[in-house]
Amino acid sequence: MILIIYTTLYREGGDKFARAAQTLAAEKGRDNPGVPVSAVAVESKADVAELFHRAAAGERVRELHFIGHSGMYGPMFRTRAVPEQFSPHEWRTLPNPFAPHASAYFHACRTARWFAPFFARTFGVPAHGYHWYTSVSLRPDRFRWERLSRDRDAPLYVLGCPGRKSHGLLGSVRKYSRGVAETMKRFDPEPPDGDPTYDSVAPLYDAVFGDITVREDEWRWLQSRMPAEPARVLDIGCGNGALLMRMAPGIAHGTGVDTSAGMIDHARKRAADVPTLDFVQVHGPALPFADASFDVVVSLLSFRYLDWDPVMNEIRRVLRPGGRVLIVDMVTAPVRWREMPHLLASKASGFRSRLRRPEFARSLRRMVTDPRWQTMLRYNPIRAEHEMRWYLESRFPRGSIQTINVGWNARVLAFDSGPVQPGAVPPQSYP
């Protein structure tokens, strides 16, 4: 079976993605006589999971095509108000729907940067994607604006090409004047090339962030949100434990969790003489703690790596009623004109910090130029600003997000859920 799935509700594109799916289905039908071709709208993770289960139990898929929008970590479903995206853990728990010698194609923005290689490794099939942003087009080989046709049934194609969101104004000029389609990139199911975890870079990281207050703005924001009474704190993605070490004098108890054994080793050594702190290595989104065990859950510069929905379900379980979730993390987004004063202030703050802490600056340079750090980043990319904003705003409608510093192409967001009450979060379709 050739299975073509597409979305119509998430962001713009709706009916155009349906037309592109029908165009692709017609082409596949002509090129593969006798092979069933199915084009199906999928609007949620639950829809996709049902198709995977059905195919795994029946007629296997020899080609899978997805047409729609994608975040850095893969296809997006449902709506902008309540976005859904399979986490890496959730993809790994789905049954394998593929026939021998099958392949997968993701006709969506940026799928070649992280998702297609991950999908190839996870399901053992070659996977294809685009590095650049995608557009719908009247031609398959170059961009031709679909608004130029009055025929509402004209064939439409999804193609990758540099555009406004990736290359600014010049990108738009190239797209609308020339717009040659990007060739889909293929990724075979191969193991990671190097260590994708923090284990091999743990000593470098520990040398840089021995004192977490080098992240002055982030530390100041977290301090300002902590409750006045000593709290039970869970630090998710605790790294070398520097954040909890700094918090320790003012909290009742602190527990740090991380998937990296190397990081946990450093954290335990740092806290060997602090009886109110403990650190636990975890191997997935499950948190090995009883319900309502914590007053505050924090995550500093690690939320981007987490299995968002599965771990958020766990966070809500271990957080006491009325507890808070505090998240500080970096996201990608180009600076906006109105943010230039904030950019200059952030640059000045960073410059002053490096002057005051020359050893921090040297250690940071050593870490970011180390090939092992570059490998780790390749397998753990940063999310886009809108992905994190829309996710947190949808899961915690009463929360607030603040931009605490701005760079040319990235920024740091700080999120405060406010008091979280049971049942206050909109239900998800999956799991």
Secondary structure per residue as TSV (DSSP state, phi and psi in degrees):
chain	resnum	aa	ss	phi	psi
A	1	M	-	360.0	140.6
A	2	I	E	-103.3	117.8
A	3	L	E	-110.1	122.1
A	4	I	E	-114.4	116.6
A	5	I	E	-114.0	145.4
A	6	Y	E	-148.6	158.9
A	7	T	-	-113.4	156.4
A	8	T	S	-129.6	-10.3
A	9	L	S	-104.8	-30.2
A	10	Y	S	-78.8	116.9
A	11	R	S	57.1	-159.2
A	12	E	S	-81.8	165.0
A	13	G	-	119.9	-25.5
A	14	G	H	-22.0	-81.0
A	15	D	H	-67.6	-26.1
A	16	K	H	-69.2	-38.1
A	17	F	H	-64.9	-36.6
A	18	A	H	-63.1	-43.0
A	19	R	H	-65.6	-40.9
A	20	A	H	-63.0	-37.1
A	21	A	H	-66.2	-40.6
A	22	Q	H	-66.9	-38.3
A	23	T	H	-61.0	-46.3
A	24	L	H	-65.5	-40.0
A	25	A	H	-62.6	-41.1
A	26	A	H	-63.8	-42.5
A	27	E	H	-64.3	-44.1
A	28	K	H	-65.5	-36.7
A	29	G	H	-63.5	-42.4
A	30	R	H	-66.4	-39.5
A	31	D	H	-82.1	-15.0
A	32	N	S	-132.8	66.7
A	33	P	T	-59.8	137.1
A	34	G	T	88.9	-10.0
A	35	V	S	-97.9	124.9
A	36	P	-	-62.0	134.4
A	37	V	E	-121.7	127.0
A	38	S	E	-126.7	127.4
A	39	A	E	-111.5	118.4
A	40	V	E	-129.5	131.5
A	41	A	E	-76.0	131.5
A	42	V	-	-124.5	126.7
A	43	E	-	-115.9	1.3
A	44	S	S	-153.4	166.6
A	45	K	H	-62.1	-36.5
A	46	A	H	-62.0	-38.5
A	47	D	H	-60.8	-45.0
A	48	V	H	-66.7	-43.5
A	49	A	H	-59.9	-40.4
A	50	E	H	-62.9	-41.8
A	51	L	H	-63.8	-42.3
A	52	F	H	-63.6	-43.3
A	53	H	H	-63.6	-42.5
A	54	R	H	-65.1	-43.4
A	55	A	H	-67.3	-38.6
A	56	A	H	-64.1	-28.8
A	57	A	H	-93.9	-10.8
A	58	G	S	-135.1	-121.0
A	59	E	S	-78.1	118.8
A	60	R	-	-74.5	159.4
A	61	V	E	-93.5	127.3
A	62	R	E	-98.8	-23.2
A	63	E	E	-141.5	129.6
A	64	L	E	-115.1	130.2
A	65	H	E	-123.3	132.9
A	66	F	E	-115.1	130.4
A	67	I	E	-123.1	119.4
A	68	G	S	167.4	-153.7
A	69	H	-	-99.5	155.2
A	70	S	E	-138.6	142.9
A	71	G	E	-93.6	-177.4
A	72	M	T	-58.9	-32.8
A	73	Y	T	-100.4	20.7
A	74	G	E	122.4	-175.9
A	75	P	E	-56.3	146.9
A	76	M	-	-107.9	147.1
A	77	F	E	-133.8	179.2
A	78	R	E	56.0	-131.2
A	79	T	-	-127.2	170.6
A	80	R	S	-63.1	-34.0
A	81	A	S	-70.2	-33.8
A	82	V	S	-134.6	73.6
A	83	P	E	-72.8	148.6
A	84	E	E	-129.4	144.9
A	85	Q	-	-152.3	130.8
A	86	F	-	-61.6	133.7
A	87	S	-	-80.7	163.0
A	88	P	H	-52.8	-42.1
A	89	H	H	-60.6	-42.5
A	90	E	H	-67.4	-39.9
A	91	W	H	-58.1	-42.2
A	92	R	H	-67.7	-21.8
A	93	T	H	-88.2	-7.7
A	94	L	S	-77.1	149.7
A	95	P	-	-70.0	152.9
A	96	N	-	-81.2	115.6
A	97	P	-	-92.6	5.0
A	98	F	E	-93.0	144.8
A	99	A	E	-81.0	164.9
A	100	P	E	-57.3	144.7
A	101	H	E	63.8	25.4
A	102	A	E	-79.8	172.3
A	103	S	E	-152.6	162.5
A	104	A	E	-130.5	145.8
A	105	Y	E	-134.2	129.1
A	106	F	E	-117.3	102.3
A	107	H	E	-88.2	71.9
A	108	A	S	-155.5	159.7
A	109	C	T	-56.3	136.5
A	110	R	T	60.5	15.5
A	111	T	T	-69.3	-17.2
A	112	A	T	-81.0	-11.5
A	113	R	T	-77.3	-38.1
A	114	W	T	-142.2	-42.5
A	115	F	H	-69.5	-47.7
A	116	A	H	-60.6	-45.1
A	117	P	H	-60.3	-39.8
A	118	F	H	-63.1	-44.9
A	119	F	H	-62.5	-40.8
A	120	A	H	-60.7	-44.4
A	121	R	H	-65.9	-38.4
A	122	T	H	-72.7	-42.7
A	123	F	H	-105.7	-2.2
A	124	G	T	70.1	29.7
A	125	V	S	-130.0	149.5
A	126	P	-	-59.8	136.4
A	127	A	E	-127.3	146.3
A	128	H	E	-125.4	148.5
A	129	G	E	-161.6	175.9
A	130	Y	-	-104.0	140.1
A	131	H	S	-77.7	-38.3
A	132	W	S	-92.3	-176.9
A	133	Y	-	-75.0	157.2
A	134	T	E	-111.4	157.4
A	135	S	E	-138.8	157.4
A	136	V	E	-88.2	146.0
A	137	S	E	-147.3	152.1
A	138	L	S	-77.6	-16.3
A	139	R	S	-120.2	147.8
A	140	P	S	-84.3	-16.2
A	141	D	S	-101.9	-18.3
A	142	R	B	-155.8	160.9
A	143	F	-	-71.0	125.5
A	144	R	-	-134.3	119.5
A	145	W	-	-59.3	126.0
A	146	E	G	-67.2	-20.8
A	147	R	G	-70.1	-11.5
A	148	L	G	-76.9	-11.0
A	149	S	-	-106.7	135.8
A	150	R	-	-90.0	-7.4
A	151	D	-	-81.1	107.7
A	152	R	T	-70.0	-12.1
A	153	D	T	-106.0	9.2
A	154	A	S	-62.6	144.0
A	155	P	-	-57.9	141.6
A	156	L	-	-125.2	149.2
A	157	Y	E	-128.6	151.6
A	158	V	E	-105.3	124.6
A	159	L	E	-135.1	154.5
A	160	G	E	-94.0	135.7
A	161	C	-	-162.4	146.5
A	162	P	-	-56.2	136.1
A	163	G	-	-142.2	-169.8
A	164	R	H	-54.5	-41.4
A	165	K	H	-74.8	-20.3
A	166	S	H	-106.8	-27.9
A	167	H	H	-127.6	14.8
A	168	G	H	65.9	-154.9
A	169	L	H	-63.1	-41.3
A	170	L	H	-64.0	-34.5
A	171	G	H	-62.4	-40.9
A	172	S	H	-62.9	-41.6
A	173	V	H	-60.7	-44.5
A	174	R	H	-64.7	-41.4
A	175	K	H	-63.1	-48.7
A	176	Y	H	-80.6	-20.1
A	177	S	H	-97.0	-32.0
A	178	R	T	-127.7	-60.0
A	179	G	-	58.6	41.9
A	180	V	B	-66.8	133.5
A	181	A	-	-69.3	142.5
A	182	E	B	-75.9	140.5
A	183	T	-	-77.4	132.2
A	184	M	-	-59.1	139.3
A	185	K	E	-92.6	138.3
A	186	R	E	-103.9	139.7
A	187	F	E	-128.9	123.5
A	188	D	-	-86.5	157.5
A	189	P	S	-72.4	90.1
A	190	E	-	-122.0	150.3
A	191	P	-	-68.0	161.4
A	192	P	-	-56.3	143.1
A	193	D	S	-90.8	85.6
A	194	G	S	108.6	-178.9
A	195	D	-	-84.9	113.7
A	196	P	-	-83.3	-1.6
A	197	T	S	-98.5	179.8
A	198	Y	S	-82.6	-5.1
A	199	D	G	-56.3	-49.8
A	200	S	G	-73.0	-19.0
A	201	V	G	-104.8	4.4
A	202	A	H	-56.7	-43.9
A	203	P	H	-62.9	-38.6
A	204	L	H	-63.7	-45.2
A	205	Y	H	-62.7	-42.5
A	206	D	H	-63.5	-35.0
A	207	A	H	-68.6	-30.7
A	208	V	H	-80.9	-47.0
A	209	F	-	-110.5	42.6
A	210	G	S	-64.3	-34.7
A	211	D	S	-117.3	110.7
A	212	I	G	-68.3	-14.8
A	213	T	G	-72.5	-2.1
A	214	V	G	-62.9	-24.4
A	215	R	S	-89.7	72.7
A	216	E	H	-58.1	-49.9
A	217	D	H	-64.1	-42.6
A	218	E	H	-66.2	-43.8
A	219	W	H	-63.9	-42.6
A	220	R	H	-61.5	-41.5
A	221	W	H	-65.7	-45.7
A	222	L	H	-62.1	-42.7
A	223	Q	H	-57.2	-41.2
A	224	S	H	-69.2	-18.3
A	225	R	H	-100.9	-6.2
A	226	M	S	-74.7	144.0
A	227	P	-	-64.6	155.2
A	228	A	S	-67.9	-36.1
A	229	E	S	-81.1	147.5
A	230	P	-	-55.6	125.9
A	231	A	-	-112.7	160.6
A	232	R	E	-90.3	119.6
A	233	V	E	-117.0	133.1
A	234	L	E	-110.3	123.5
A	235	D	E	-105.7	110.5
A	236	I	E	-93.8	126.1
A	237	G	T	74.8	50.7
A	238	C	-	-73.0	-14.0
A	239	G	T	59.2	-130.8
A	240	N	T	-85.3	10.3
A	241	G	S	79.5	8.4
A	242	A	H	-63.5	-34.6
A	243	L	H	-66.0	-48.9
A	244	L	H	-65.8	-34.3
A	245	M	H	-58.8	-41.8
A	246	R	H	-70.8	-34.1
A	247	M	H	-78.0	-22.8
A	248	A	G	-47.5	-44.4
A	249	P	G	-61.5	-21.5
A	250	G	G	-109.9	4.8
A	251	I	S	-120.5	162.5
A	252	A	S	-76.6	-43.5
A	253	H	E	-160.4	146.1
A	254	G	E	-130.6	134.4
A	255	T	E	-124.2	129.9
A	256	G	E	-112.5	139.2
A	257	V	E	-125.7	146.4
A	258	D	E	-158.2	152.0
A	259	T	S	-82.7	-15.8
A	260	S	-	-88.1	118.5
A	261	A	H	-64.6	-36.2
A	262	G	H	-63.0	-42.3
A	263	M	H	-66.6	-42.4
A	264	I	H	-62.3	-37.9
A	265	D	H	-58.9	-46.4
A	266	H	H	-63.3	-40.5
A	267	A	H	-63.5	-44.0
A	268	R	H	-65.1	-37.7
A	269	K	H	-64.8	-42.3
A	270	R	H	-63.0	-36.7
A	271	A	T	-100.9	17.8
A	272	A	T	-56.8	-29.9
A	273	D	T	-105.4	15.4
A	274	V	-	-116.3	98.8
A	275	P	T	-68.8	-15.7
A	276	T	T	-89.3	5.7
A	277	L	E	-121.2	142.3
A	278	D	E	-144.7	157.1
A	279	F	E	-133.1	137.2
A	280	V	E	-130.9	130.7
A	281	Q	E	-82.2	134.1
A	282	V	-	-116.0	159.3
A	283	H	S	-123.2	19.1
A	284	G	S	175.1	-169.1
A	285	P	S	-75.6	-11.7
A	286	A	-	-69.9	136.5
A	287	L	-	-106.5	121.8
A	288	P	-	-82.0	56.6
A	289	F	S	-135.9	155.9
A	290	A	-	-71.4	162.1
A	291	D	T	-58.7	145.7
A	292	A	T	55.8	38.3
A	293	S	-	-83.6	-15.8
A	294	F	E	-132.0	150.4
A	295	D	E	-92.0	-31.2
A	296	V	E	-139.4	136.3
A	297	V	E	-114.8	125.6
A	298	V	E	-118.9	154.1
A	299	S	E	-147.5	114.8
A	300	L	E	-111.1	111.2
A	301	L	S	58.9	34.7
A	302	S	-	-140.9	-7.6
A	303	F	G	-60.5	-30.6
A	304	R	G	-59.4	-28.9
A	305	Y	G	-85.4	-11.3
A	306	L	S	-82.6	159.8
A	307	D	-	-80.1	93.7
A	308	W	H	-53.4	-62.1
A	309	D	H	-66.2	-45.7
A	310	P	H	-60.4	-43.4
A	311	V	H	-73.9	-29.3
A	312	M	H	-68.1	-36.0
A	313	N	H	-59.6	-40.0
A	314	E	H	-70.2	-39.8
A	315	I	H	-59.2	-45.7
A	316	R	H	-64.5	-30.1
A	317	R	H	-71.8	-44.8
A	318	V	H	-84.6	-9.7
A	319	L	E	-85.8	135.0
A	320	R	E	-70.4	155.6
A	321	P	E	-55.6	129.4
A	322	G	E	89.2	-2.9
A	323	G	E	-72.0	173.2
A	324	R	E	-123.8	151.9
A	325	V	E	-113.7	123.2
A	326	L	E	-118.9	120.4
A	327	I	E	-125.6	130.3
A	328	V	E	-126.5	124.9
A	329	D	E	-156.0	160.6
A	330	M	E	-93.5	141.1
A	331	V	E	-135.1	161.9
A	332	T	E	-93.8	137.6
A	333	A	-	-174.2	131.5
A	334	P	-	-68.1	148.0
A	335	V	-	-65.4	142.7
A	336	R	-	-99.6	155.5
A	337	W	G	-55.2	-41.4
A	338	R	G	-69.8	-12.2
A	339	E	G	-96.3	4.4
A	340	M	H	-57.1	-42.3
A	341	P	H	-59.9	-39.7
A	342	H	H	-66.4	-38.8
A	343	L	H	-61.5	-46.9
A	344	L	H	-63.4	-39.5
A	345	A	H	-65.6	-40.4
A	346	S	H	-65.6	-41.0
A	347	K	H	-64.4	-41.3
A	348	A	H	-65.0	-40.1
A	349	S	H	-63.5	-43.6
A	350	G	H	-64.0	-39.8
A	351	F	H	-63.8	-43.7
A	352	R	H	-63.7	-38.8
A	353	S	H	-64.2	-41.2
A	354	R	H	-67.7	-33.6
A	355	L	H	-66.6	-41.3
A	356	R	H	-72.9	-27.0
A	357	R	-	-128.1	72.9
A	358	P	H	-63.1	-32.5
A	359	E	H	-68.1	-37.2
A	360	F	H	-59.9	-44.3
A	361	A	H	-62.7	-41.5
A	362	R	H	-67.5	-42.7
A	363	S	H	-64.6	-40.1
A	364	L	H	-62.5	-41.9
A	365	R	H	-63.2	-42.0
A	366	R	H	-61.2	-41.6
A	367	M	H	-67.9	-50.3
A	368	V	H	-71.7	-17.7
A	369	T	T	-96.7	-1.4
A	370	D	S	-76.0	133.4
A	371	P	H	-58.3	-31.3
A	372	R	H	-66.4	-34.5
A	373	W	H	-67.7	-41.7
A	374	Q	H	-62.8	-39.4
A	375	T	H	-62.9	-45.6
A	376	M	H	-59.4	-41.6
A	377	L	H	-65.0	-35.1
A	378	R	H	-62.1	-32.4
A	379	Y	H	-96.3	-1.9
A	380	N	S	-139.0	70.0
A	381	P	-	-73.3	161.2
A	382	I	-	-80.6	146.7
A	383	R	-	-85.5	161.9
A	384	A	B	-76.9	154.6
A	385	E	H	-57.9	-45.3
A	386	H	H	-65.5	-30.8
A	387	E	H	-62.2	-47.4
A	388	M	H	-71.6	-41.1
A	389	R	H	-60.3	-52.1
A	390	W	H	-64.1	-35.6
A	391	Y	H	-64.8	-53.6
A	392	L	H	-66.6	-39.6
A	393	E	H	-64.9	-33.6
A	394	S	H	-76.7	-35.1
A	395	R	H	-82.4	-26.7
A	396	F	-	-132.4	79.2
A	397	P	T	-57.9	-22.6
A	398	R	T	-97.4	5.6
A	399	G	-	-79.8	172.9
A	400	S	E	-135.2	142.8
A	401	I	E	-119.2	136.1
A	402	Q	E	-129.5	140.9
A	403	T	E	-91.2	117.9
A	404	I	E	-103.4	-18.6
A	405	N	E	-157.7	159.7
A	406	V	E	-130.8	133.7
A	407	G	-	-115.7	-176.9
A	408	W	S	-63.2	-42.2
A	409	N	S	-128.8	7.4
A	410	A	E	-148.8	164.3
A	411	R	E	-153.7	166.4
A	412	V	E	-111.8	123.8
A	413	L	E	-102.6	147.9
A	414	A	E	-126.1	129.1
A	415	F	E	-122.4	131.3
A	416	D	E	-120.5	115.9
A	417	S	-	-69.2	-19.4
A	418	G	-	72.0	179.5
A	419	P	S	-60.6	125.2
A	420	V	B	-99.1	119.6
A	421	Q	-	-104.2	148.8
A	422	P	T	-57.2	138.0
A	423	G	T	79.4	5.3
A	424	A	-	-86.2	-2.3
A	425	V	S	-104.8	134.3
A	426	P	-	-58.3	140.0
A	427	P	-	-68.0	148.0
A	428	Q	-	-102.3	161.8
A	429	S	S	-81.6	-19.0
A	430	Y	-	-155.2	143.7
A	431	P	-	-79.6	360.0
